[in-house]
Structures are given as structure tokens and as C-alpha cells.
Amino acid sequence: MTQTTLEAEIDDAGLARFEQLIAADDKIEPSDWMPDAYRRTLIRQIQQHAHSEVVGMLPEGNWVGRAPSLQRKAILMAKVQDEGGHGLYLYAAAETLGVSRDQLIEDLHAGKVKYSSIFNYPTLNWADIGAIGWLVDGAAIMNQIPLCRCSYGPYARAMVRICREESFHQRQGFEIMLKLARGSMAQKNMAQDALNRWWWPSLMMFGPSDVDSKHSAQSMRWKIKRFSNDELRQKFVDFTAPQAEFLGLAVPDPELTWDE
């Protein structure tokens, strides 16, 4: 038996075991054989996620010194710290796939990989911090809760704690918007303006439509993802539109209607 033949037999056995674990909804662990494409997909997704957590600290960190009260400063500082921790959990998960953290950071600095572009939008006033918590973190939670059931074990386990903390961030943002919406007319207008500016970028956090998505179908077959981009986007709209109505704010989409 040649070396090439032996390697092919090992790969065939590994693929059969991999597909068995996926079909049984079991976790793939770092020591398990996995297809190179599966590994590459995970590295791409996890590092983009990790970079987004770290870059997401920047617009909010810029507001720690300008928060309207000492309590608000302390809460925002804790949130920024959480986001840094999320990045560390995710970098550690990516390292189990054989890529170094230094390489991940170098790729980010070189512009070879993406992060969520929503963090490039300016934060003009305090209401933006509320909108980020309510909408941006709300969209993140909608994306991330299914990842707790991701087929890759280290990623799924990291997401459990991340989602618990993100739920607090979403509630914190909603509470800021609630205070503004029930305050003076100027404060309510500030909240409405923030909603107007952050609504559409938040919807874009779910990625391209299903027909234009290059990776979704394969990721769902591998059970890295559990729902398509459009399914998650619709869940977010269904969840968030009634919250906006409760706040007394208007979602900036005149075509948005209730469907029985």
C-alpha cells in the first residue's frame, strides 16, 4: 500500500466519521478529522466575529467619558470590558483550528479579513449608544443564539457565555432608549433620530439575502449555521418592531406592515 493510498483511506474514514457526527447533531472537536473547507469556513467566520467584538469596543469606549452620569459610565465601561472578553473567547476558539492569534490580528491590520462594518458608523450623541445596545446587540443576539448549537464544539461553548452577556447589553440599550423616549420632546426626538440612522445598518448585519449569500447553504449543511440570513432578519424585525411601538417610536420603513 502506497503512502497516497493510506492517506486516502484515512481521509475516507475521517469523512465518514465527520458526516456521522454532523448527522447525529454531535459536536466536532479539535482532535477530530474535518474537511479542509469546514476548517477554513470556521476560521473565516470566527475571526470575523472576534474582530467585530474588538472593533465594537471603539465607538462605545469613546463615550465612556461623556456618559451622562457616573452610573452610566460604570455600566458602559462594564459593557466595553465584556466585548473585549468576547473577542478573547473567540480568538481562543479560532486557535483550536490551527491558526495563531498573531496571524488573525495581522490579517485584520492588513485588511485581508472583514469585521462588521456597522462599527464604522459615527456615534453622534448619547442616544446612539442606546440604539447600538438595543438594535446592534439585538441583531447580534439573533445571529448568535443559534451558534450555541454550532457543530464545532469550541465555538458553540464560547457562544453560550457571550450570548448571556449580550442579552444584558441589549436590555441596557433598550433602557437608555426608554428613558429618552419618555423624557422631554427633545430627548424623544433624539431617540427617534438614532433609530432612523441605525435601523437599516442593523438589518444589514444579517448579511446578504439568501439568493446572494455565498456561504450560507454550505454552512447550514454543516450545521455551523442553523437559520438562513433572511430567516434571522425576519425574526429580528418581528421581535424589534413591537418594541419600537412600545417606546412610541416609528420604525423608518413605510412599507413595514403587520402580517397575520
C-alpha positions in Angstrom: 0.0 0.0 0.0 1.4 3.4 -1.0 1.5 6.4 1.2 -1.0 8.1 -1.0 -3.4 5.2 -0.8 -3.1 5.1 3.0 -3.8 8.8 3.3 -6.8 8.5 1.1 -8.2 5.7 3.3 -7.6 7.7 6.4 -9.4 10.7 4.8 -12.3 8.5 3.7 -12.7 7.1 7.2 -12.4 10.6 8.7 -15.0 12.0 6.3 -17.4 9.2 7.2 -17.0 9.9 10.9 -17.4 13.6 10.3 -20.6 13.2 8.4 -21.9 10.8 11.1 -21.3 13.4 13.8 -23.0 16.1 11.8 -26.0 13.9 11.0 -26.3 12.9 14.7 -26.1 16.6 15.8 -22.9 15.9 17.8 -20.0 18.3 18.2 -16.9 18.3 16.1 -13.9 18.7 18.4 -10.4 20.0 17.6 -8.9 16.5 17.7 -11.5 15.2 15.2 -10.8 14.9 11.5 -12.6 17.6 9.5 -12.7 18.7 5.8 -10.3 21.5 5.0 -13.2 23.5 3.7 -15.0 23.1 7.0 -11.9 24.3 8.8 -11.5 27.3 6.5 -15.1 28.3 6.9 -14.9 28.2 10.6 -11.7 30.3 10.7 -13.2 32.9 8.4 -16.4 33.1 10.4 -14.9 33.0 13.9 -12.1 35.5 13.2 -14.6 37.9 11.6 -16.8 37.6 14.7 -13.8 38.1 17.0 -12.6 41.2 15.2 -16.1 42.6 15.3 -16.3 42.2 19.0 -13.0 44.0 19.5 -13.6 46.8 16.9 -17.1 47.2 18.5 -15.4 48.4 21.7 -14.2 51.6 19.9 -17.3 53.6 19.3 -18.7 52.8 22.8 -15.3 53.4 24.5 -15.3 56.8 23.0 -18.5 57.6 25.0 -17.4 56.4 28.5 -16.1 59.8 29.5 -19.2 61.5 28.1 -21.9 59.3 29.6 -24.5 61.5 31.4 -24.0 60.0 34.9 -21.5 58.1 36.9 -23.8 55.1 36.8 -24.0 55.2 33.0 -20.2 55.4 32.9 -19.8 52.3 35.0 -22.3 50.4 33.0 -20.8 51.3 29.7 -17.3 50.5 31.0 -18.5 47.0 32.0 -20.0 46.5 28.6 -16.8 47.5 26.8 -14.9 45.1 29.0 -17.4 42.3 28.1 -16.8 42.9 24.4 -13.1 42.6 24.9 -13.7 39.3 26.7 -15.9 38.1 23.9 -13.1 38.7 21.4 -10.6 36.8 23.6 -13.0 33.8 23.8 -13.4 33.7 20.0 -9.7 34.1 19.3 -9.1 31.1 21.6 -11.7 29.1 19.7 -10.1 30.0 16.4 -6.7 28.9 17.7 -8.0 25.4 18.2 -8.3 25.2 14.4 -4.6 25.7 13.9 -4.3 29.4 13.3 -2.3 31.7 15.6 -3.8 34.7 17.2 -0.9 36.8 15.9 -1.9 35.8 12.4 -5.5 36.7 12.9 -4.5 40.2 14.1 -2.1 40.6 11.3 -4.8 39.7 8.7 -7.1 42.3 10.3 -4.5 45.0 10.2 -3.6 44.1 6.6 -7.2 44.4 5.6 -7.3 40.7 4.5 -10.4 39.9 6.6 -13.6 41.6 7.4 -15.4 42.8 10.6 -18.9 44.1 10.9 -19.0 47.4 9.0 -21.7 48.8 11.4 -18.9 49.8 13.8 -17.7 52.3 11.2 -20.8 54.4 11.5 -20.4 57.5 13.7 -22.0 57.8 17.2 -23.3 61.4 17.2 -24.9 61.6 20.6 -25.9 59.5 23.7 -29.0 58.1 22.0 -26.7 56.3 19.6 -25.3 54.3 22.5 -28.8 53.2 23.3 -29.5 52.4 19.7 -26.4 50.3 19.5 -27.3 48.3 22.5 -30.9 47.8 21.5 -30.6 47.3 17.8 -27.0 46.3 17.0 -26.6 44.0 20.0 -30.2 42.8 19.4 -29.3 41.8 15.9 -26.1 40.2 17.2 -28.1 38.1 19.7 -30.4 37.0 17.0 -27.4 35.8 14.9 -25.5 34.3 17.9 -28.1 32.3 19.9 -28.2 29.6 17.1 -24.4 29.5 17.2 -24.7 28.0 20.7 -25.8 24.9 18.7 -23.0 25.2 16.2 -21.5 21.9 15.1 -18.0 23.0 16.2 -17.6 22.4 19.9 -15.2 25.2 21.0 -17.2 27.8 19.1 -20.6 26.7 20.4 -19.3 26.7 24.0 -17.8 30.2 23.7 -21.1 31.4 22.4 -23.1 30.3 25.5 -21.4 32.8 27.7 -21.2 35.5 25.0 -25.0 35.3 24.5 -25.7 35.6 28.2 -23.7 38.8 28.4 -25.1 40.2 25.1 -28.6 39.9 26.4 -27.7 42.3 29.2 -26.2 44.7 26.6 -29.4 44.6 24.6 -31.5 45.4 27.7 -29.2 48.2 28.7 -29.6 49.8 25.3 -33.4 49.4 25.4 -33.4 51.0 28.8 -31.5 54.0 27.5 -34.0 54.4 24.7 -36.9 54.1 27.1 -35.6 56.9 29.3 -35.1 59.1 26.3 -38.5 58.3 24.7 -40.3 59.1 27.9 -38.3 62.2 28.6 -38.6 65.7 27.0 -39.6 66.1 23.4 -36.0 66.9 22.5 -34.9 63.6 24.1 -37.6 61.7 22.3 -36.6 63.3 19.0 -33.0 62.3 19.7 -34.1 58.7 20.3 -36.1 58.7 17.0 -33.2 60.1 15.1 -30.9 57.4 16.4 -33.5 54.7 15.4 -33.7 56.3 11.9 -30.0 56.1 11.4 -29.3 52.6 13.0 -32.3 50.6 11.8 -31.1 49.8 8.2 -27.4 49.2 9.2 -28.7 46.8 11.9 -30.7 44.9 9.2 -27.6 44.6 7.1 -25.8 42.8 10.0 -27.6 39.6 8.9 -25.6 39.6 5.6 -26.8 39.4 2.0 -30.2 37.9 1.0 -30.2 34.2 0.8 -30.1 34.2 -3.0 -26.9 36.2 -2.9 -25.1 34.5 0.0 -22.1 32.5 -1.0 -21.6 30.6 2.2 -25.0 30.2 4.0 -26.2 27.0 2.2 -23.0 25.0 2.9 -22.7 26.4 6.5 -26.2 25.2 7.2 -25.5 21.7 5.8 -22.5 21.5 8.1 -24.7 22.9 10.9 -22.4 25.8 11.6 -25.5 27.9 10.9 -29.0 26.9 11.9 -31.0 29.6 10.1 -30.6 31.5 6.8 -29.8 35.2 6.7 -33.3 36.1 5.7 -34.9 33.9 8.4 -32.8 35.6 11.1 -33.5 39.1 9.6 -37.3 38.4 9.7 -37.0 37.2 13.3 -35.2 40.4 14.3 -37.9 42.5 12.6 -40.7 40.5 14.3 -39.0 41.0 17.7 -38.0 44.6 17.4 -40.9 46.3 15.7 -43.2 45.8 18.7 -40.5 47.2 21.0 -40.3 50.3 18.9 -44.1 50.7 19.1 -43.9 50.3 22.9 -41.3 53.1 23.0 -43.6 55.3 21.0 -41.0 55.5 18.2 -41.6 54.8 14.5 -39.5 52.2 12.5 -38.2 54.2 9.5 -39.8 51.8 6.9 -43.2 52.9 5.5 -43.6 49.5 3.8 -43.4 47.6 7.1 -46.8 46.1 7.8 -48.3 43.5 10.1 -48.8 40.1 8.5 -51.3 37.9 10.3 
